Amino acid sequence: MKRYGMAIDLDRCNGCGACMVACAVENNIPPTPEGSNDRKGITPIRVFRVSNGEEYPDRRSVFVPVLCQQCGEHTPCASVCPQQAVDVDPKTGIVGQMPERCLGCRYCMAACPYHARYFNWWDPRWPAGMERALNPNVAPRMRGVVEKCNFCHGRRHAAEQRAVAAGLQEIDPADYVPACVEACPAGALKFGDLNDPAGPAAQAAAQPESFRLLESLHTDPKIYYRSRREWVRGIAGPPRPGQKDRLRAQGGVPLPGAPLPTLKETPRG
């Protein structure tokens, strides 16, 4: 049995957003229609900027990529779905989303403590000619269904097909790398089987400076973060008393577990 997961080095992430672009291209996410807003976008991986709340010259910031945390035994979204459109693959540990079953009730969005699910408000449409550049291994989703990160299932299926063609029982780890990991220019994202102690993700996750978001909820997420800075590791816990009120007054958006008073999404051109 495998347990696919990711380790993200926050000291390396520079907030460039290459992971977001690569995810959109790989998974055939269409351009957002005119008139949409931040609440109606589809961003399976989203980069947030968190500051330590200090004034200059002591002010420091960190970029935090947030995606589906791929919860383990206690998966909130799977437990509330009335259609069984969410499942946890026992062979890989990946939390999957089946749009064919989804009825758009959005219970899973309400249950997810990481705000890592997005509702599809429109049927997919691309500018003329762009449809020829779509990924043939990923089917576009219709409006009215929820989307999330699935560790690029199209790439996993392609890796499995190559393994079968070569007569192998297991896929080559080099053949299965999610688009966000491949695109990161800083090498901040490591992916692999967390049950393989020799793998890059497992080794990074085992470091003493690694942590997971909202571990007190016991959802057993498979996304690990790492930082040498103590204040950055503090985002693993629940918000401090009064933090949301301060953020609301400043126009910020609270990230789950962020202990400091300024958090805004990285602006994109």
C-alpha positions in Angstrom: 0.0 0.0 0.0 1.2 3.5 -0.8 0.5 6.7 0.9 1.1 9.5 -1.5 1.8 12.9 0.0 3.8 16.1 -0.4 6.3 18.1 1.6 6.5 21.9 1.0 9.5 23.9 2.0 8.2 27.3 2.9 11.7 28.7 3.2 12.1 28.0 -0.5 8.7 29.1 -1.8 8.9 32.6 -3.4 5.3 33.0 -4.3 5.8 33.0 -8.0 2.5 31.1 -8.7 4.0 28.7 -11.2 2.3 25.8 -9.3 -1.1 27.5 -9.8 -0.6 28.0 -13.5 0.7 24.5 -14.0 -2.2 23.0 -12.1 -4.7 24.9 -14.2 -3.1 23.8 -17.5 -2.7 20.2 -16.5 -6.3 19.8 -15.2 -8.1 21.8 -18.0 -9.3 24.6 -15.8 -10.8 27.2 -18.2 -10.3 31.0 -17.9 -12.7 32.5 -15.4 -15.6 34.2 -17.1 -16.0 38.0 -17.0 -17.9 39.1 -13.9 -16.7 36.4 -11.6 -15.1 37.1 -8.3 -12.6 35.6 -5.9 -15.3 33.4 -4.3 -16.2 31.8 -7.7 -12.8 30.9 -9.0 -11.3 27.4 -9.3 -7.8 27.2 -7.8 -7.0 23.7 -6.6 -3.7 25.0 -5.3 -3.6 28.6 -4.0 -0.6 30.6 -2.7 -1.2 32.8 0.3 1.1 35.4 1.8 1.4 35.5 5.6 3.3 38.1 7.6 4.6 38.0 11.1 2.5 41.1 12.0 5.6 43.2 13.0 6.3 46.7 11.8 9.3 47.6 9.6 12.2 46.7 9.8 11.1 43.5 11.7 8.4 42.6 9.3 8.7 39.2 7.6 6.5 37.3 5.1 6.1 33.8 3.9 4.3 32.2 1.0 2.1 29.3 1.8 0.7 27.0 -1.0 -2.6 25.5 0.1 -4.2 22.6 -1.6 -6.3 19.6 -0.6 -4.5 18.3 2.4 -5.4 14.7 1.4 -6.7 13.7 4.9 -6.3 10.2 6.1 -8.6 8.0 8.1 -10.9 10.8 9.3 -11.7 12.6 6.0 -14.3 15.3 6.7 -15.4 15.8 3.1 -15.9 12.0 2.5 -18.0 11.6 5.7 -20.6 14.2 4.7 -21.0 13.5 1.0 -24.5 12.1 0.4 -23.6 10.8 -3.0 -20.4 9.0 -2.2 -18.7 11.3 -4.7 -15.6 11.5 -2.5 -13.5 8.5 -1.8 -10.1 7.7 -0.2 -8.2 5.2 -2.4 -6.9 2.5 0.0 -4.1 1.7 -2.4 -2.7 5.2 -2.7 -4.3 7.2 0.1 -5.4 9.8 -2.4 -8.7 11.6 -1.7 -10.6 11.5 -5.0 -13.5 13.5 -6.3 -15.9 11.9 -8.8 -17.8 14.7 -10.7 -20.2 12.1 -12.2 -21.7 11.5 -8.8 -21.5 15.0 -7.4 -24.9 16.8 -7.2 -23.4 20.1 -6.1 -24.8 20.3 -2.6 -21.4 21.6 -1.3 -21.5 19.8 2.0 -17.9 18.8 1.4 -16.9 22.5 1.0 -18.5 23.3 4.4 -16.8 20.3 6.0 -13.3 21.0 4.7 -11.3 22.8 7.4 -8.7 23.9 4.9 -11.0 25.6 2.4 -9.5 23.6 -0.4 -12.6 22.8 -2.5 -14.2 24.9 -5.2 -17.6 24.9 -6.8 -17.8 25.0 -10.6 -20.2 27.8 -11.4 -19.9 27.7 -15.2 -19.7 25.2 -18.0 -16.1 25.1 -19.3 -15.4 27.5 -22.2 -12.1 28.4 -23.8 -11.0 31.1 -26.3 -11.1 30.0 -29.9 -8.3 27.7 -30.7 -7.3 27.1 -27.1 -9.3 23.9 -26.9 -6.7 22.2 -29.1 -4.2 22.6 -26.3 -6.2 20.8 -23.7 -4.8 17.8 -21.8 -6.4 14.7 -23.4 -5.9 12.7 -20.2 -8.2 14.9 -18.0 -11.9 15.3 -18.8 -13.3 18.8 -18.4 -15.9 19.1 -15.6 -19.4 20.4 -16.0 -20.9 23.3 -14.0 -22.6 22.4 -10.7 -19.8 20.1 -9.3 -17.1 20.6 -6.8 -13.4 20.4 -7.7 -10.2 19.8 -5.8 -6.6 18.7 -6.1 -6.3 15.0 -6.8 -2.5 14.8 -7.2 -2.9 14.9 -11.0 -4.8 11.6 -11.5 -4.2 11.8 -15.3 -0.4 11.6 -14.7 -0.8 8.7 -12.3 -2.9 6.7 -14.8 -0.3 7.4 -17.5 2.4 6.1 -15.2 0.4 3.0 -14.4 0.0 2.3 -18.2 3.7 2.7 -18.8 4.4 0.3 -15.9 2.0 -2.3 -17.3 3.5 -2.0 -20.8 6.9 -2.6 -19.4 5.8 -5.6 -17.4 6.4 -3.9 -14.0 4.4 -4.4 -10.9 5.0 -0.9 -9.6 5.2 2.5 -11.3 8.5 4.3 -11.6 8.4 7.2 -9.1 10.0 9.4 -11.8 7.0 8.8 -14.1 4.5 10.1 -11.6 5.2 13.7 -10.6 2.2 16.2 -10.2 2.3 19.3 -12.4 2.8 21.7 -9.5 5.9 19.8 -8.3 7.4 19.7 -11.7 6.8 23.4 -12.4 8.2 24.8 -9.1 11.4 26.7 -10.1 12.6 26.8 -6.5 12.2 23.1 -5.8 10.0 23.8 -2.8 7.6 20.9 -3.4 8.5 17.3 -2.9 6.1 14.5 -3.8 6.2 10.8 -3.3 5.1 7.8 -1.2 5.2 8.7 2.5 5.5 5.0 3.4 8.9 4.9 1.5 11.5 6.2 4.0 14.0 6.6 1.2 11.6 8.9 -0.8 12.1 12.7 -1.0 8.7 13.5 0.4 9.0 11.0 3.3 12.5 12.3 4.2 11.4 15.9 4.1 8.3 15.2 6.2 10.4 13.4 8.8 12.4 16.5 9.5 11.9 18.0 13.0 11.0 21.4 11.5 8.1 19.9 9.5 4.5 20.4 10.5 0.9 20.0 9.2 -2.0 22.4 9.3 -4.5 22.0 12.1 -3.2 18.7 13.3 -5.4 19.1 16.4 -8.3 18.1 14.2 -6.8 14.6 13.8 -7.6 14.5 10.0 -4.1 13.0 9.4 -3.3 15.3 6.4 -0.6 14.1 3.9 0.6 17.6 3.1 3.6 18.5 5.3 5.1 22.0 5.5 8.6 22.9 6.7 10.3 26.0 7.9 13.3 26.9 10.1 11.4 30.0 11.4 9.4 29.4 14.5 6.8 32.0 13.8 6.1 30.2 10.4 5.6 26.9 12.1 3.0 28.6 14.3 0.5 28.6 11.5 -0.1 25.0 12.2 -2.3 25.8 15.2 -5.8 27.4 15.4 -6.2 31.2 15.1 -5.5 33.3 18.1 -8.5 34.9 20.0 -9.6 38.0 18.2 -7.5 37.3 15.1 -10.4 37.1 12.7 -11.8 40.4 13.9 -8.4 42.1 13.4 -8.1 40.5 9.9 -11.6 41.6 9.0 -10.9 45.2 10.0 -7.7 45.2 7.9 -9.4 43.5 4.9 -7.4 40.3 5.3 -8.5 36.7 4.7 -7.8 34.3 7.5 -5.9 31.2 6.6 -6.8 28.2 8.8 -4.2 28.2 11.6 -2.5 31.5 10.7 -1.5 33.2 14.0 -0.7 36.6 12.7 -2.7 39.6 11.7 -2.0 40.1 7.9 -2.8 37.5 5.3 -3.6 38.3 1.7 -3.5 36.3 -1.5 -0.5 37.0 -3.7 -1.6 39.3 -6.5 -1.5 37.8 -10.0 -1.1 39.7 -13.2 
